[in-house]
Amino acid sequence: KGSKEGAGLTDEERRRDMLACFEKFARAGGFREKVKHLTTQEIASLDPKTYVLVDVRPDELRKVSHIPGSITQAEFEQERDGNAGAYSGKTVITSCTIGYKSGLFAKELAAKCPSLEVRNHVGSIMDWCHEGKDLVDEEGKKTKKVHGFGKDFVRYFPHNKGLEFVLDCPTWPTWPDSFDSKSSRSFESND
């Protein structure tokens, strides 16, 4: 992988590549067939009163920006543990950067709580950005900043929507064995 991988791609090509990467992660994580999935367009068409969006990314990434109305995994679990019926009748939609960690959480949640209607957000915040949807910072103010999670993930975000990629609070994922984690450790981006 060269440092210019992704350079010169259109946003449509970036999205195509992001969705292909999501599919690889979904198969490697064993959740593609285990949970149902929703796209950003499908989520946007839902009445916000009918679902809860759980962002499983670390707080450092959420502080940069997150999807409006989303809650942390800790907030979700605290409410669920304190009130067994807290999310009764609501769809629980899990989200992260691309849909891998949220897919793992969705699979675990669906197995633990079969009465919950659980869905994973395909492409997660990356797809949200491709759709041109708003992001908010930790104070709830609109922002164009988004944590890119590392050079190898920035290439999957749209580059023509005015986003500002933040790469200064690194977090390393637990990668499926079929992925090379070393390639994501460089924060230099020539894109």
N, CA, C and O of each residue as an XYZ file, in Angstrom:
764
protein
N       0.839     -1.183      0.000
C       0.000      0.000      0.000
C       0.878      1.239      0.000
O       1.724      1.401      0.880
N       0.690      2.097     -0.959
C       1.456      3.326     -1.012
C       0.788      4.422     -0.222
O      -0.399      4.336      0.094
N       1.549      5.461      0.101
C       1.003      6.554      0.891
C       0.009      7.381      0.101
O      -0.728      8.179      0.680
N      -0.027      7.205     -1.226
C      -0.964      7.967     -2.041
C      -2.195      7.154     -2.411
O      -2.988      7.577     -3.253
N      -2.361      5.991     -1.789
C      -3.525      5.166     -2.107
C      -4.790      5.969     -1.834
O      -4.961      6.524     -0.749
N      -5.655      6.025     -2.801
C      -6.886      6.787     -2.660
C      -6.795      8.162     -3.293
O      -7.822      8.810     -3.496
N      -5.574      8.635     -3.614
C      -5.417      9.948     -4.226
C      -6.080      9.946     -5.596
O      -5.961      8.984     -6.355
N      -6.774     11.023     -5.902
C      -7.384     11.166     -7.213
C      -8.720     10.472     -7.381
O      -9.315     10.551     -8.456
N      -9.207      9.799     -6.359
C     -10.503      9.125     -6.458
C     -11.637     10.128     -6.314
O     -11.512     11.123     -5.601
N     -12.733      9.860     -6.990
C     -13.935     10.663     -6.781
C     -14.585     10.211     -5.477
O     -14.283      9.132     -4.968
N     -15.466     11.030     -4.947
C     -16.171     10.625     -3.729
C     -17.024      9.385     -3.976
O     -17.186      8.556     -3.080
N     -17.562      9.256     -5.170
C     -18.344      8.060     -5.501
C     -17.459      6.810     -5.429
O     -17.880      5.771     -4.921
N     -16.238      6.922     -5.940
C     -15.301      5.794     -5.874
C     -14.882      5.512     -4.430
O     -14.735      4.356     -4.034
N     -14.692      6.571     -3.653
C     -14.340      6.398     -2.240
C     -15.453      5.655     -1.501
O     -15.193      4.770     -0.686
N     -16.692      6.029     -1.802
C     -17.831      5.372     -1.153
C     -17.916      3.903     -1.566
O     -18.138      3.027     -0.730
N     -17.743      3.649     -2.835
C     -17.752      2.264     -3.323
C     -16.697      1.442     -2.595
O     -16.969      0.330     -2.142
N     -15.491      1.995     -2.487
C     -14.404      1.289     -1.806
C     -14.707      1.105     -0.321
O     -14.400      0.061      0.253
N     -15.311      2.121      0.299
C     -15.673      2.034      1.717
C     -16.690      0.919      1.939
O     -16.560      0.137      2.881
N     -17.691      0.843      1.082
C     -18.708     -0.200      1.234
C     -18.116     -1.588      0.999
O     -18.516     -2.550      1.655
N     -17.170     -1.698      0.072
C     -16.486     -2.981     -0.149
C     -15.668     -3.359      1.082
O     -15.634     -4.526      1.473
N     -15.009     -2.376      1.692
C     -14.242     -2.630      2.914
C     -15.178     -3.058      4.043
O     -14.869     -3.984      4.793
N     -16.328     -2.381      4.162
C     -17.313     -2.774      5.174
C     -17.708     -4.234      4.988
O     -17.775     -4.987      5.959
N     -17.970     -4.635      3.754
C     -18.381     -6.020      3.493
C     -17.296     -7.004      3.923
O     -17.605     -8.060      4.473
N     -16.032     -6.670      3.678
C     -14.930     -7.535      4.115
C     -14.902     -7.632      5.636
O     -14.758     -8.717      6.199
N     -15.041     -6.482      6.294
C     -15.061     -6.472      7.758
C     -16.244     -7.274      8.290
O     -16.106     -8.027      9.254
N     -17.407     -7.110      7.661
C     -18.616     -7.796      8.120
C     -18.463     -9.309      8.031
O     -18.891    -10.038      8.926
N     -17.855     -9.773      6.955
C     -17.614    -11.214      6.821
C     -16.555    -11.674      7.824
O     -16.729    -12.694      8.490
N     -15.456    -10.919      7.929
C     -14.375    -11.296      8.853
C     -14.850    -11.270     10.302
O     -14.419    -12.089     11.114
N     -15.738    -10.330     10.626
C     -16.255    -10.210     11.986
C     -17.391    -11.174     12.291
O     -17.834    -11.272     13.435
N     -17.865    -11.885     11.274
C     -18.910    -12.873     11.466
C     -20.278    -12.299     11.776
O     -21.123    -12.986     12.349
N     -20.510    -11.038     11.401
C     -21.814    -10.445     11.716
C     -22.639    -10.106     10.480
O     -23.766     -9.631     10.620
N     -22.125    -10.329      9.290
C     -22.872     -9.949      8.081
C     -24.223    -10.643      8.028
O     -25.230    -10.018      7.696
N     -24.252    -11.906      8.347
C     -25.499    -12.666      8.300
C     -26.174    -12.768      9.666
O     -27.322    -13.205      9.759
N     -25.478    -12.372     10.718
C     -26.009    -12.535     12.083
C     -26.931    -11.396     12.507
O     -27.816    -11.591     13.340
N     -26.728    -10.204     11.937
C     -27.571     -9.058     12.285
C     -28.059     -8.388     11.006
O     -27.463     -8.536      9.939
N     -29.141     -7.659     11.137
C     -29.645     -6.889     10.004
C     -28.929     -5.546      9.991
O     -28.404     -5.093     11.008
N     -28.917     -4.924      8.830
C     -28.171     -3.687      8.649
C     -29.063     -2.618      8.035
O     -30.013     -2.919      7.313
N     -28.737     -1.351      8.338
C     -29.443     -0.209      7.765
C     -28.437      0.755      7.155
O     -27.334      0.921      7.675
N     -28.816      1.385      6.060
C     -27.992      2.424      5.451
C     -28.330      3.767      6.093
O     -29.312      3.891      6.826
N     -27.512      4.754      5.811
C     -27.788      6.111      6.289
C     -29.130      6.594      5.764
O     -29.904      7.196      6.509
N     -29.417      6.339      4.494
C     -30.697      6.766      3.920
C     -31.870      6.125      4.655
O     -32.880      6.781      4.913
N     -31.737      4.854      4.988
C     -32.815      4.171      5.713
C     -32.978      4.753      7.116
O     -34.101      4.931      7.587
N     -31.874      5.045      7.778
C     -31.950      5.637      9.119
C     -32.597      7.015      9.044
O     -33.450      7.347      9.866
N     -32.195      7.815      8.062
C     -32.736      9.168      7.913
C     -34.239      9.159      7.645
O     -34.925     10.138      7.938
N     -34.752      8.067      7.093
C     -36.186      7.991      6.796
C     -37.018      7.568      8.012
O     -38.246      7.638      7.978
N     -36.354      7.132      9.076
C     -37.062      6.676     10.275
C     -37.458      7.848     11.165
O     -36.788      8.880     11.184
N     -38.538      7.680     11.890
C     -38.929      8.643     12.918
C     -37.933      8.497     14.070
O     -37.800      7.403     14.619
N     -37.228      9.574     14.453
C     -36.231      9.478     15.527
C     -36.774      8.918     16.845
O     -36.003      8.437     17.676
N     -38.069      8.976     17.038
C     -38.662      8.439     18.271
C     -38.703      6.915     18.265
O     -38.951      6.295     19.299
N     -38.457      6.304     17.093
C     -38.588      4.850     16.971
C     -37.274      4.094     17.113
O     -37.257      2.864     17.064
N     -36.173      4.820     17.290
C     -34.881      4.139     17.397
C     -33.936      4.880     18.338
O     -34.143      6.046     18.672
N     -32.906      4.174     18.748
C     -31.793      4.769     19.487
C     -30.530      4.424     18.708
O     -30.317      3.269     18.340
N     -29.693      5.429     18.457
C     -28.450      5.241     17.712
C     -27.296      5.196     18.708
O     -27.022      6.177     19.400
N     -26.625      4.051     18.773
C     -25.548      3.826     19.739
C     -24.206      3.892     19.015
O     -23.895      3.040     18.182
N     -23.420      4.910     19.342
C     -22.091      5.106     18.761
C     -21.088      4.398     19.658
O     -20.883      4.805     20.802
N     -20.463      3.345     19.152
C     -19.554      2.539     19.972
C     -18.104      3.006     19.884
O     -17.213      2.366     20.443
N     -17.858      4.124     19.182
C     -16.489      4.634     19.094
C     -16.026      5.161     20.452
O     -16.850      5.528     21.289
N     -14.717      5.199     20.670
C     -14.185      5.751     21.922
C     -14.568      7.222     22.092
O     -14.789      7.935     21.113
N     -14.643      7.661     23.344
C     -15.016      9.045     23.647
C     -14.149     10.061     22.914
O     -14.647     11.103     22.488
N     -12.857      9.773     22.760
C     -11.954     10.713     22.093
C     -12.416     11.013     20.670
O     -12.283     12.142     20.198
N     -12.947     10.023     19.998
C     -13.437     10.223     18.636
C     -14.777     10.941     18.645
O     -15.015     11.818     17.815
N     -15.655     10.578     19.574
C     -16.969     11.226     19.682
C     -16.843     12.702     20.023
O     -17.668     13.510     19.596
N     -15.815     13.064     20.793
C     -15.622     14.474     21.150
C     -15.335     15.317     19.915
O     -15.723     16.484     19.861
N     -14.666     14.747     18.933
C     -14.388     15.467     17.687
C     -15.711     15.713     16.964
O     -16.018     16.842     16.583
N     -16.481     14.657     16.782
C     -17.812     14.780     16.189
C     -18.539     13.454     16.297
O     -17.937     12.393     16.462
N     -19.849     13.555     16.198
C     -20.689     12.363     16.194
C     -22.000     12.691     15.485
O     -22.293     13.849     15.185
N     -22.764     11.667     15.231
C     -24.063     11.828     14.586
C     -25.029     12.415     15.611
O     -25.135     11.905     16.726
N     -25.741     13.493     15.237
C     -26.673     14.104     16.189
C     -27.671     13.083     16.741
O     -28.214     12.261     16.003
N     -27.895     13.154     18.039
C     -28.854     12.267     18.692
C     -28.290     10.933     19.114
O     -28.954     10.183     19.829
N     -27.068     10.615     18.686
C     -26.474      9.331     19.081
C     -26.049      9.376     20.543
O     -25.774     10.441     21.097
N     -26.003      8.200     21.150
C     -25.537      8.080     22.529
C     -24.340      7.133     22.548
O     -24.102      6.389     21.596
N     -23.597      7.175     23.643
C     -22.442      6.285     23.756
C     -22.902      4.878     24.116
O     -24.022      4.669     24.583
N     -22.018      3.929     23.890
C     -22.302      2.552     24.287
C     -22.489      2.480     25.798
O     -23.358      1.755     26.282
N     -21.679      3.228     26.545
C     -21.795      3.230     28.012
C     -23.152      3.772     28.450
O     -23.772      3.218     29.358
N     -23.622      4.846     27.817
C     -24.943      5.399     28.147
C     -26.037      4.380     27.849
O     -26.960      4.193     28.642
N     -25.923      3.733     26.707
C     -26.905      2.722     26.326
C     -26.941      1.592     27.348
O     -28.011      1.210     27.824
N     -25.771      1.059     27.683
C     -25.705     -0.075     28.609
C     -26.172      0.307     30.004
O     -26.828     -0.490     30.675
N     -25.847      1.506     30.448
C     -26.287      1.958     31.769
C     -27.815      2.046     31.819
O     -28.434      1.594     32.783
N     -28.412      2.620     30.796
C     -29.873      2.738     30.747
C     -30.527      1.360     30.640
O     -31.514      1.077     31.319
N     -29.972      0.516     29.790
C     -30.523     -0.833     29.601
C     -30.423     -1.646     30.883
O     -31.367     -2.339     31.262
N     -29.266     -1.559     31.554
C     -29.070     -2.326     32.786
C     -29.929     -1.806     33.927
O     -30.340     -2.574     34.797
N     -30.204     -0.500     33.930
C     -31.011      0.091     34.990
C     -32.501     -0.044     34.771
O     -33.285      0.085     35.711
N     -32.899     -0.304     33.535
C     -34.316     -0.380     33.196
C     -34.474     -1.390     32.063
O     -34.247     -1.057     30.900
N     -34.849     -2.579     32.383
C     -34.933     -3.673     31.407
C     -35.788     -3.321     30.191
O     -35.525     -3.814     29.094
N     -36.793     -2.489     30.364
C     -37.669     -2.131     29.253
C     -37.321     -0.807     28.604
O     -38.122     -0.258     27.847
N     -36.133     -0.285     28.889
C     -35.746      1.046     28.417
C     -35.882      1.213     26.906
O     -36.274      2.280     26.435
N     -35.571      0.195     26.162
C     -35.587      0.316     24.703
C     -36.649     -0.562     24.059
O     -36.584     -0.858     22.866
N     -37.613     -0.968     24.845
C     -38.717     -1.774     24.340
C     -39.464     -0.995     23.253
O     -39.820      0.168     23.443
N     -39.691     -1.639     22.137
C     -40.413     -1.001     21.045
C     -39.553     -0.109     20.164
O     -40.047      0.459     19.190
N     -38.273      0.021     20.496
C     -37.368      0.840     19.687
C     -36.357     -0.053     18.983
O     -35.987     -1.115     19.483
N     -35.927      0.390     17.833
C     -34.843     -0.283     17.136
C     -33.532      0.262     17.681
O     -33.356      1.476     17.776
N     -32.619     -0.621     18.038
C     -31.295     -0.223     18.498
C     -30.371     -0.312     17.290
O     -30.135     -1.393     16.751
N     -29.851      0.844     16.872
C     -28.956      0.905     15.715
C     -27.549      1.201     16.223
O     -27.322      2.207     16.896
N     -26.610      0.321     15.899
C     -25.229      0.508     16.328
C     -24.428      1.157     15.202
O     -24.661      0.891     14.023
N     -23.481      2.012     15.585
C     -22.691      2.752     14.609
C     -21.280      2.956     15.144
O     -21.065      2.951     16.356
N     -20.324      3.135     14.246
C     -18.937      3.425     14.642
C     -18.303      4.239     13.518
O     -18.919      5.187     13.031
N     -17.099      3.896     13.100
C     -16.455      4.626     12.008
C     -16.878      4.070     10.651
O     -17.283      4.829      9.770
N     -16.788      2.744     10.476
C     -17.138      2.122      9.191
C     -18.212      1.044      9.340
O     -18.848      0.660      8.358
N     -18.415      0.556     10.563
C     -19.426     -0.472     10.802
C     -18.872     -1.776     11.321
O     -19.626     -2.733     11.500
N     -17.567     -1.845     11.572
C     -16.967     -3.088     12.062
C     -17.202     -3.277     13.559
O     -17.816     -4.261     13.972
N     -16.717     -2.339     14.370
C     -16.899     -2.493     15.817
C     -18.378     -2.456     16.189
O     -18.809     -3.164     17.100
N     -19.152     -1.636     15.491
C     -20.586     -1.597     15.773
C     -21.255     -2.903     15.364
O     -22.207     -3.342     16.009
N     -20.765     -3.523     14.304
C     -21.297     -4.821     13.890
C     -21.021     -5.902     14.910
O     -21.874     -6.747     15.184
N     -19.811     -5.871     15.478
C     -19.477     -6.831     16.536
C     -20.374     -6.619     17.750
O     -20.858     -7.580     18.348
N     -20.594     -5.341     18.114
C     -21.462     -5.040     19.251
C     -22.904     -5.449     18.945
O     -23.590     -5.990     19.812
N     -23.363     -5.197     17.731
C     -24.731     -5.576     17.344
C     -24.915     -7.084     17.438
O     -25.941     -7.560     17.924
N     -23.924     -7.832     16.972
C     -23.997     -9.300     17.034
C     -24.076     -9.763     18.490
O     -24.885    -10.625     18.831
N     -23.239     -9.191     19.334
C     -23.231     -9.544     20.756
C     -24.555     -9.166     21.421
O     -25.119     -9.947     22.188
N     -25.041     -7.967     21.122
C     -26.286     -7.480     21.716
C     -27.481     -8.321     21.275
O     -28.346     -8.645     22.089
N     -27.531     -8.672     20.009
C     -28.637     -9.494     19.500
C     -28.653    -10.863     20.169
O     -29.721    -11.418     20.429
N     -27.469    -11.406     20.446
C     -27.390    -12.713     21.113
C     -27.787    -12.608     22.582
O     -28.467    -13.492     23.102
N     -27.371    -11.539     23.253
C     -27.657    -11.351     24.686
C     -29.094    -10.936     24.949
O     -29.697    -11.344     25.942
N     -29.638    -10.123     24.054
C     -30.967     -9.536     24.251
C     -31.845     -9.816     23.032
O     -32.122     -8.907     22.250
N     -32.282    -11.063     22.865
C     -33.037    -11.414     21.657
C     -34.355    -10.660     21.500
O     -34.923    -10.634     20.408
N     -34.846    -10.048     22.571
C     -36.096     -9.297     22.455
C     -35.886     -7.919     21.820
O     -36.849     -7.276     21.401
N     -34.630     -7.463     21.749
C     -34.348     -6.170     21.131
C     -34.256     -6.308     19.615
O     -33.755     -7.305     19.096
N     -34.741     -5.307     18.930
C     -34.584     -5.231     17.479
C     -33.281     -4.476     17.230
O     -33.222     -3.260     17.414
N     -32.244     -5.187     16.817
C     -30.903     -4.614     16.665
C     -30.528     -4.543     15.189
O     -30.752     -5.487     14.431
N     -29.956     -3.415     14.798
C     -29.475     -3.207     13.430
C     -28.089     -2.572     13.503
O     -27.769     -1.868     14.460
N     -27.278     -2.824     12.491
C     -25.968     -2.191     12.378
C     -26.011     -1.168     11.244
O     -26.654     -1.394     10.219
N     -25.329     -0.055     11.432
C     -25.285      1.031     10.456
C     -24.185      0.756      9.430
O     -23.000      0.864      9.747
N     -24.564      0.409      8.225
C     -23.622      0.125      7.138
C     -22.804      1.386      6.836
O     -23.361      2.441      6.531
N     -21.479      1.260      6.924
C     -20.618      2.401      6.620
C     -20.558      3.436      7.721
O     -19.701      4.319      7.701
N     -21.459      3.336      8.681
C     -21.504      4.177      9.878
C     -21.215      5.647      9.579
O     -21.791      6.208      8.647
N     -20.323      6.286     10.362
C     -20.122      7.732     10.205
C     -19.549      8.075      8.833
O     -19.770      9.176      8.328
N     -18.815      7.142      8.226
C     -18.304      7.391      6.873
C     -19.461      7.565      5.895
O     -19.470      8.504      5.098
N     -20.429      6.666      5.956
C     -21.566      6.755      5.047
C     -22.412      7.983      5.365
O     -22.943      8.627      4.461
N     -22.536      8.309      6.655
C     -23.260      9.509      7.090
C     -22.649     10.737      6.402
O     -23.368     11.602      5.900
N     -21.323     10.797      6.388
C     -20.624     11.912      5.738
C     -20.825     11.886      4.227
O     -20.991     12.939      3.611
N     -20.814     10.713      3.627
C     -21.051     10.616      2.183
C     -22.441     11.130      1.828
O     -22.634     11.697      0.753
N     -23.393     10.940      2.706
C     -24.761     11.425      2.467
C     -24.897     12.918      2.753
O     -25.959     13.498      2.529
N     -23.815     13.548      3.254
C     -23.854     14.984      3.524
C     -24.641     15.355      4.764
O     -25.077     16.497      4.908
N     -24.824     14.400      5.658
C     -25.583     14.650      6.889
C     -24.723     15.428      7.888
O     -23.494     15.384      7.835
N     -25.386     16.136      8.794
C     -24.697     16.944      9.796
C     -23.981     16.092     10.829
O     -24.400     14.979     11.148
N     -22.889     16.644     11.340
C     -22.175     16.114     12.495
C     -22.197     17.198     13.558
O     -22.285     18.384     13.241
N     -22.118     16.793     14.818
C     -22.040     17.759     15.910
C     -20.840     17.430     16.785
O     -20.389     16.287     16.851
N     -20.330     18.473     17.463
C     -19.212     18.260     18.376
C     -19.747     17.919     19.761
O     -20.949     17.724     19.937
N     -18.857     17.850     20.738
C     -19.279     17.436     22.079
C     -20.227     18.431     22.738
O     -20.903     18.083     23.706
N     -20.292     19.671     22.229
C     -21.220     20.674     22.757
C     -22.528     20.716     21.973
O     -23.409     21.523     22.272
N     -22.655     19.851     20.975
C     -23.870     19.802     20.176
C     -23.904     20.798     19.032
O     -24.943     20.974     18.396
N     -22.771     21.459     18.759
C     -22.697     22.434     17.671
C     -22.276     21.728     16.382
O     -21.442     20.822     16.399
N     -22.867     22.160     15.264
C     -22.497     21.582     13.969
C     -21.004     21.771     13.732
O     -20.423     22.799     14.080
N     -20.403     20.754     13.132
C     -18.978     20.805     12.824
C     -18.700     20.049     11.534
O     -19.461     19.167     11.135
N     -17.614     20.404     10.900
C     -17.144     19.684      9.713
C     -15.963     18.793     10.070
O     -15.413     18.107      9.209
N     -15.575     18.805     11.343
C     -14.470     17.958     11.783
C     -14.970     16.534     11.979
O     -16.078     16.304     12.464
N     -14.133     15.598     11.593
C     -14.454     14.191     11.806
C     -13.146     13.463     12.074
O     -12.132     13.730     11.430
N     -13.178     12.548     13.024
C     -11.971     11.777     13.293
C     -11.823     10.731     12.199
O     -12.712      9.906     11.988
N     -10.689     10.776     11.507
C     -10.469      9.885     10.371
C      -9.978      8.506     10.727
O      -9.924      7.632      9.861
N      -9.614      8.281     11.985
C      -9.211      6.973     12.492
C      -7.873      6.501     11.949
O      -7.430      5.401     12.279
N      -7.223      7.307     11.127
C      -5.941      6.934     10.547
C      -5.965      7.092      9.042
O      -7.029      7.098      8.422
N      -4.792      7.220      8.462
C      -4.658      7.468      7.027
C      -5.425      6.461      6.185
O      -6.067      6.833      5.204
N      -5.363      5.210      6.555
C      -5.998      4.188      5.731
C      -7.518      4.255      5.761
O      -8.183      3.662      4.913
N      -8.066      4.968      6.727
C      -9.517      5.120      6.766
C      -9.964      6.451      6.192
O     -11.077      6.550      5.676
N      -9.124      7.479      6.266
C      -9.483      8.784      5.714
C      -9.846      8.664      4.242
O     -10.724      9.376      3.755
N      -9.183      7.778      3.543
C      -9.441      7.643      2.102
C     -10.869      7.197      1.801
O     -11.338      7.369      0.675
N     -11.570      6.628      2.781
C     -12.943      6.172      2.553
C     -13.986      7.257      2.798
O     -15.141      7.101      2.402
N     -13.597      8.345      3.442
C     -14.505      9.471      3.658
C     -14.609     10.289      2.371
O     -13.709     10.236      1.534
N     -15.695     11.044      2.206
C     -15.754     11.950      1.054
C     -14.722     13.069      1.230
O     -14.497     13.539      2.345
N     -14.114     13.481      0.155
C     -13.108     14.539      0.222
C     -13.592     15.839     -0.405
O     -12.844     16.816     -0.451
N     -14.821     15.866     -0.886
C     -15.349     17.070     -1.529
C     -16.577     17.616     -0.808
O     -17.443     18.236     -1.425
N     -16.648     17.385      0.490
C     -17.794     17.879      1.262
C     -17.352     18.822      2.374
O     -18.121     19.110      3.291
N     -16.107     19.304      2.293
C     -15.621     20.284      3.255
C     -15.260     19.722      4.618
O     -15.173     20.475      5.588
N     -15.050     18.428      4.711
C     -14.708     17.822      5.998
C     -13.266     18.134      6.380
O     -12.391     18.247      5.522
N     -13.039     18.271      7.678
C     -11.696     18.448      8.222
C     -11.365     17.186      9.007
O     -12.027     16.875      9.997
N     -10.346     16.462      8.569
C     -10.000     15.188      9.191
C      -9.055     15.400     10.363
O      -8.011     16.040     10.236
N      -9.442     14.852     11.497
C      -8.641     14.924     12.712
C      -7.997     13.562     12.918
O      -8.663     12.529     12.847
N      -6.702     13.572     13.172
C      -5.975     12.316     13.340
C      -5.092     12.344     14.576
O      -4.150     11.557     14.675
N      -5.375     13.234     15.522
C      -4.459     13.411     16.643
C      -4.812     12.653     17.912
O      -4.115     12.796     18.916
N      -5.846     11.869     17.899
C      -6.150     11.050     19.082
C      -6.269      9.606     18.619
O      -7.368      9.083     18.434
N      -5.109      8.968     18.434
C      -5.113      7.628     17.836
C      -5.777      6.576     18.701
O      -5.740      6.630     19.930
N      -6.369      5.644     18.039
C      -6.941      4.471     18.684
C      -6.739      3.311     17.727
O      -7.020      3.435     16.535
N      -6.268      2.210     18.223
C      -5.995      1.079     17.341
C      -7.059      0.019     17.528
O      -7.318     -0.424     18.647
N      -7.668     -0.382     16.439
C      -8.734     -1.378     16.512
C      -8.197     -2.789     16.716
O      -7.009     -3.063     16.546
N      -9.085     -3.638     17.074
C      -8.792     -5.066     17.064
C      -9.181     -5.542     15.677
O     -10.364     -5.644     15.354
N      -8.192     -5.829     14.869
C      -8.441     -6.183     13.484
C      -8.729     -7.661     13.342
O      -8.212     -8.477     14.105
N      -9.550     -8.009     12.371
C      -9.699     -9.425     12.040
C      -8.342     -9.937     11.563
O      -7.549     -9.162     11.028
N      -8.068    -11.194     11.743
C      -6.788    -11.773     11.344
C      -6.466    -11.534      9.873
O      -5.296    -11.512      9.490
N      -7.486    -11.357      9.057
C      -7.259    -11.214      7.622
C      -6.856     -9.801      7.209
O      -6.695     -9.533      6.018
N      -6.689     -8.885      8.179
C      -6.311     -7.516      7.857
C      -4.960     -7.185      8.462
O      -4.606     -7.684      9.530
N      -4.214     -6.344      7.775
C      -2.883     -5.931      8.212
C      -3.001     -4.655      9.028
O      -3.209     -3.581      8.462
N      -2.872     -4.750     10.348
C      -3.023     -3.577     11.208
C      -1.862     -2.610     11.073
O      -2.030     -1.421     11.345
N      -0.698     -3.071     10.665
C       0.469     -2.192     10.567
C       0.241     -1.065      9.567
O       0.767      0.033      9.746
N      -0.527     -1.321      8.526
C      -0.724     -0.300      7.500
C      -1.547      0.873      8.005
O      -1.546      1.926      7.367
N      -2.245      0.735      9.120
C      -3.073      1.816      9.644
C      -2.347      2.652     10.686
O      -2.947      3.555     11.270
N      -1.098      2.382     10.929
C      -0.399      3.077     12.006
C       0.271      4.369     11.565
O       0.871      5.052     12.395
N       0.192      4.720     10.324
C       0.779      5.968      9.855
C      -0.297      7.036      9.788
O      -1.373      6.812      9.232
N      -0.005      8.201     10.357
C      -0.967      9.298     10.310
C      -0.633     10.291      9.210
O      -1.291     11.326      9.097
N       0.370     10.001      8.401
C       0.698     10.879      7.290
C      -0.296     10.618      6.174
O      -0.545      9.473      5.796
N      -0.852     11.686      5.660
C      -1.797     11.527      4.564
C      -1.405     12.438      3.422
O      -1.216     13.639      3.614
N      -1.287     11.884      2.264
C      -0.998     12.670      1.072
C      -2.248     12.847      0.231
O      -2.184     13.386     -0.874
N      -3.386     12.398      0.744
C      -4.658     12.573      0.031
C      -5.143     13.993      0.203
O      -6.198     14.352     -0.318
